[in-house]
Amino acid sequence: MIEENRYTVLPKVSIRPDSFTFYNQFYKNFGVDHVEKIAMNPDVKKALQEMGALPTRLVDSNKHNLELSHKAAKRIREKVNWIFALSKKRDIITHDGTNIFGFKMNFITLTLPAQQAHSTDVIIKSCLNQTLTELKAKFNLQNYVWRLEYQKNGNAHFHIATDCFMEYWAVRSIWNRCLNKLGYVDRYMNANINLTFEEYCAKVNYSNTYDTETLERMYKFGVETSWSKPNSVDVRVVKSGANIAFYIAKYITKKDKKIVSAYEQMQKDSLIELLKKREGSNSNMRLWFCSRSLSKIDKISLFMEEVNDLAESCYKEVVANFVAVHDYCKVVYFNLSKQSNIFKRQFRDLIYNYASLTGYFDLKIT
């Protein structure tokens, strides 16, 4: 029989840009001067349940889908939320004089202009890594997270979230140059150079995505540039909490449908076979990655006894979007844009101080 005095239960709170999580941290007592954080194996879970410190029901939340595990998707979502929360709104004037008011983030998608002929690992190492290096040097890209995704045709593409403003044409110039080390721009050019407008429309508009005016503009640009500048980059500006929620759901952590038709399942199975043949057994290929600055940012984790007035004021004054009670914790989710101005100011000070301590940026709160 395991005695209760062998365990110490300490209440804690974890603070993220969109939630407060309240839970208990468990420690095992080995003597007067020695305690050790508990590894939650089945025997310990059972003992804690007998104490009443854990409920009986246990849930495995670390399931995987075809691309990302639940845990990885959650981490990506958290990294993106941190970028958004720590980015100050600013007004941008583009190269052609366009004003962008209240810029916070860019969501960038990098695609291949021709059918993929190399393993994704080669493209990451030869093209994506160099593109990111050049963006760091040219635009001071510092805080970012990217994830890999596959299109229906089997081509890899990459979604990047960052607080660094970069115009699509500048990113496209670098990405296309890096891609052409592997010949992708040349293959695109050779495939389109002799197409008539009607042939081009049939090729790119098979799903009726574009109207005639857009197709004419795309074809004209291709002809004028001798098809040497494929539209392989898409950049979307994020300015609000609604934007960030939309882009996280659409580009960063979207999941496959749980119910698909027989035809859709056949297409999925064919894609999986294609990927297996092309990617081989390379289990070390990254599915996502974040900058060093973001790797230091996780959550503000505090014992309830050490919570300062600022943190306490925040979680007591928050207007909850909804509350989720799980086996090990209670999570209070909130929408920062819907909070009072006092809460926003206090919460900003709280997370900015945390980020400054981690080295995310050098900032003094005034």
C-alpha positions in Angstrom: 0.0 0.0 0.0 1.4 3.4 -1.0 1.2 6.0 1.7 0.0 9.5 0.9 2.9 11.2 2.7 5.2 9.8 0.1 3.8 12.3 -2.4 3.7 16.1 -2.5 1.1 17.8 -4.7 1.8 21.4 -5.7 -0.8 23.4 -7.7 0.6 25.2 -10.7 -0.6 27.5 -13.6 0.7 27.6 -17.1 0.2 30.8 -19.1 0.1 30.9 -23.0 -1.1 33.6 -25.4 -4.6 32.1 -25.5 -5.1 30.2 -22.3 -4.5 29.6 -18.6 -4.0 26.0 -17.5 -4.4 25.0 -13.9 -3.1 21.7 -12.8 -1.2 19.8 -10.1 2.5 18.9 -10.2 3.4 15.7 -8.4 6.6 14.9 -6.5 7.7 11.8 -4.7 9.3 12.2 -1.3 12.4 10.1 -0.6 13.5 11.7 2.6 13.8 15.0 4.3 16.2 16.6 1.7 15.2 14.7 -1.4 12.1 15.0 -3.6 11.8 14.0 -7.2 9.4 14.9 -10.0 7.2 11.9 -10.8 7.3 10.1 -14.1 3.7 9.2 -14.7 4.0 5.5 -15.2 0.9 3.2 -14.7 1.8 2.3 -11.1 2.2 5.9 -10.0 -1.0 6.9 -11.8 -2.9 4.2 -9.9 -1.4 5.3 -6.6 -2.3 8.9 -7.2 -5.8 7.8 -8.2 -6.2 6.0 -4.9 -5.2 9.2 -3.1 -7.8 11.1 -5.1 -5.2 13.3 -6.7 -6.1 12.0 -10.2 -9.5 10.9 -11.6 -9.9 7.3 -12.7 -10.4 8.0 -16.4 -7.1 8.4 -18.4 -6.9 9.6 -22.0 -4.2 9.1 -24.5 -3.9 12.4 -26.4 -0.8 11.7 -28.4 -2.4 10.1 -31.5 -0.8 10.6 -34.9 -2.2 11.3 -38.4 -0.5 10.9 -41.7 1.7 14.0 -41.2 1.8 15.4 -37.7 1.1 14.0 -34.3 -1.5 15.7 -32.2 1.4 16.9 -29.9 3.4 18.3 -32.8 0.3 20.1 -34.2 -0.3 21.6 -30.8 3.3 22.8 -30.5 3.1 24.5 -33.9 -0.1 26.2 -33.0 1.4 27.5 -29.8 4.5 28.8 -31.5 2.4 30.7 -34.1 0.3 32.2 -31.3 3.5 33.3 -29.5 4.7 35.0 -32.6 1.4 36.9 -33.0 1.2 37.8 -29.3 4.7 39.2 -29.1 4.6 41.0 -32.5 3.9 44.8 -32.2 1.5 46.2 -34.6 3.2 48.5 -37.2 2.4 50.3 -40.4 4.2 49.1 -43.6 4.7 50.9 -46.9 5.4 48.5 -49.7 7.8 49.1 -52.6 5.0 50.5 -54.8 3.7 52.8 -52.1 0.8 50.6 -50.8 0.0 51.2 -47.1 -0.5 48.2 -44.8 -1.9 49.3 -41.5 -1.5 47.3 -38.3 0.7 44.5 -39.7 1.5 41.7 -37.2 2.5 38.6 -39.2 3.1 37.1 -42.6 1.9 33.6 -43.6 4.0 32.5 -46.5 3.5 29.4 -48.7 6.4 28.1 -50.8 5.4 25.6 -53.6 7.2 23.8 -56.4 6.5 25.1 -60.0 7.0 21.6 -61.5 6.4 18.0 -60.5 8.6 17.0 -57.6 11.6 14.9 -58.8 13.7 14.8 -55.6 13.0 13.6 -52.1 11.6 16.2 -49.8 14.6 15.9 -47.6 16.9 17.0 -50.5 14.6 20.0 -51.2 14.6 21.0 -47.5 18.4 20.9 -47.3 19.2 22.3 -50.7 16.5 24.9 -51.2 14.4 25.7 -48.1 17.4 26.0 -45.7 19.2 28.3 -48.1 16.1 30.4 -48.7 15.7 30.9 -44.9 19.3 31.8 -44.5 19.1 34.5 -47.2 15.9 35.9 -45.8 17.6 36.2 -42.4 20.5 38.1 -44.0 18.4 40.3 -46.3 15.3 41.0 -44.2 16.4 40.2 -40.6 14.1 37.2 -40.4 14.4 36.0 -36.8 11.2 34.6 -35.4 9.5 31.9 -37.5 8.0 28.5 -37.7 7.5 26.3 -40.8 5.7 23.1 -41.5 5.8 20.7 -44.4 2.6 19.6 -46.2 1.9 17.6 -49.3 -0.4 18.6 -52.1 -2.8 16.2 -53.8 -0.3 15.8 -56.7 2.4 14.6 -54.2 4.4 17.8 -54.3 5.8 19.1 -51.1 5.1 22.7 -50.1 6.0 24.7 -47.0 4.0 27.1 -44.8 5.9 29.7 -42.9 4.6 32.0 -40.2 6.8 35.0 -39.2 6.5 38.5 -37.7 9.0 39.7 -40.4 7.4 41.7 -43.2 8.5 40.4 -46.6 6.9 41.1 -50.0 6.0 38.0 -52.1 8.1 39.1 -55.1 11.3 39.4 -53.0 10.7 35.9 -51.4 9.8 34.5 -54.8 13.1 35.7 -56.3 15.1 33.9 -53.6 13.0 30.7 -53.5 13.0 30.3 -57.3 16.7 30.8 -57.6 17.3 28.2 -54.8 14.8 25.8 -56.5 16.6 26.1 -59.8 19.7 24.5 -58.4 17.6 21.3 -58.8 16.1 22.5 -62.1 12.5 23.2 -61.1 12.3 26.7 -62.7 13.8 25.4 -66.0 11.3 22.5 -66.1 8.5 25.0 -65.5 9.8 27.2 -68.3 10.2 24.4 -70.8 6.7 23.1 -70.0 5.0 26.5 -70.7 7.1 28.3 -73.2 5.2 27.2 -76.3 1.6 27.1 -74.8 -1.2 29.1 -76.4 -3.6 30.9 -74.1 -6.2 28.2 -74.6 -3.7 25.4 -73.8 -2.5 27.4 -70.7 -6.1 27.8 -69.4 -6.8 24.1 -69.8 -3.6 23.3 -67.9 -3.9 25.6 -64.9 -7.7 26.0 -64.6 -8.9 22.5 -64.7 -10.8 23.0 -61.4 -12.2 26.5 -62.4 -10.2 28.3 -59.8 -9.5 31.4 -61.8 -11.7 33.8 -63.8 -10.8 34.8 -67.4 -9.3 38.2 -66.3 -7.0 36.5 -63.8 -5.9 33.9 -66.4 -5.1 36.6 -69.0 -3.0 38.4 -66.4 -1.1 35.2 -65.4 -0.5 34.2 -69.0 0.7 37.7 -70.0 3.1 37.8 -67.1 4.4 34.4 -68.1 5.0 35.4 -71.7 6.6 38.7 -70.7 9.1 37.0 -68.4 9.7 34.0 -70.7 8.1 31.9 -68.0 11.2 32.4 -65.8 9.4 33.6 -62.8 6.8 31.0 -61.7 4.3 32.0 -59.1 5.7 29.7 -56.4 5.2 32.0 -53.4 2.0 33.2 -51.7 2.1 35.8 -48.9 -0.8 36.6 -46.7 -0.8 39.5 -44.2 -2.2 38.9 -40.7 -3.5 41.9 -38.7 -6.0 40.5 -36.3 -6.9 37.7 -33.9 -9.5 36.5 -36.4 -6.9 36.3 -39.1 -4.5 34.3 -37.0 -7.2 31.8 -36.0 -8.1 31.4 -39.7 -4.6 30.9 -41.0 -3.6 28.5 -38.2 -6.6 26.4 -39.0 -6.2 26.6 -42.8 -2.4 26.4 -43.3 -0.6 25.3 -40.1 -2.4 22.6 -38.2 -5.3 21.4 -40.5 -6.1 17.7 -40.3 -7.3 15.2 -42.8 -11.1 14.4 -42.9 -12.0 11.5 -40.7 -14.7 10.4 -43.1 -13.8 10.2 -46.8 -15.4 8.7 -49.9 -14.1 5.6 -51.5 -12.7 7.6 -54.4 -11.0 10.1 -52.0 -9.6 7.1 -50.0 -8.2 5.7 -53.2 -6.5 9.0 -54.1 -5.1 9.2 -50.5 -3.8 5.6 -50.8 -2.1 6.4 -54.1 -0.5 9.5 -52.7 0.9 7.5 -49.7 2.4 4.9 -52.1 4.0 7.7 -54.1 5.4 9.3 -51.0 6.8 6.0 -49.8 8.6 5.4 -53.0 10.0 8.9 -53.3 10.9 9.6 -49.7 12.3 6.2 -49.0 12.9 5.3 -45.3 14.3 8.7 -44.3 12.8 9.0 -40.8 15.0 12.0 -39.9 13.2 14.4 -42.3 11.7 17.3 -40.5 8.0 17.9 -40.7 8.3 21.3 -39.0 10.8 23.6 -37.5 11.0 26.8 -35.6 13.7 29.5 -35.1 16.0 29.3 -32.1 14.2 32.3 -30.5 10.9 30.4 -30.6 12.4 27.2 -29.3 13.1 29.0 -26.0 9.4 30.1 -25.8 7.1 27.5 -24.3 4.8 28.7 -21.5 5.0 30.7 -18.4 4.9 28.0 -15.7 4.4 29.0 -12.1 3.7 27.4 -8.8 0.5 29.0 -7.4 2.4 30.1 -4.3 4.9 32.1 -6.5 2.3 33.8 -8.7 2.9 37.5 -8.6 0.2 40.2 -8.6 0.4 40.8 -12.3 -0.2 37.1 -13.2 -2.9 36.7 -10.6 -4.7 39.8 -11.8 -4.6 38.4 -15.4 -6.1 35.0 -14.8 -8.7 36.4 -12.3 -9.8 39.2 -14.7 -9.9 37.2 -17.9 -13.2 36.8 -19.8 -13.2 33.1 -20.8 -14.0 32.1 -24.3 -14.7 28.6 -23.0 -13.4 26.3 -20.3 -12.2 22.7 -20.8 -11.8 20.3 -17.9 -9.5 17.4 -18.8 -8.1 14.5 -16.7 -5.1 16.4 -15.4 -6.0 20.0 -15.7 -8.5 22.8 -16.3 -7.9 25.1 -19.3 -9.4 28.5 -19.5 -9.3 29.7 -23.2 -9.7 33.3 -24.1 -9.6 35.6 -27.1 -7.2 38.5 -26.3 -8.9 40.9 -28.7 -12.2 40.6 -26.7 -10.6 41.4 -23.3 -10.6 44.8 -21.6 -7.9 47.3 -22.3 -6.6 46.9 -18.7 -6.3 43.1 -19.2 -4.6 43.6 -22.6 -2.0 45.9 -21.1 -1.3 43.7 -18.1 -1.1 40.6 -20.2 1.2 42.2 -22.7 3.5 43.2 -19.8 3.4 39.7 -18.5 4.3 37.9 -21.7 6.8 40.6 -22.8 8.7 40.2 -19.6 8.8 36.5 -20.0 9.9 36.7 -23.6 12.6 39.2 -22.7 14.0 36.8 -20.0 14.2 34.0 -22.5 16.2 36.1 -25.0 13.4 36.3 -27.5 14.0 40.0 -27.8 15.8 42.7 -25.8 12.9 44.7 -24.5 12.3 46.8 -21.4 8.7 47.4 -20.4 8.0 51.0 -19.6 
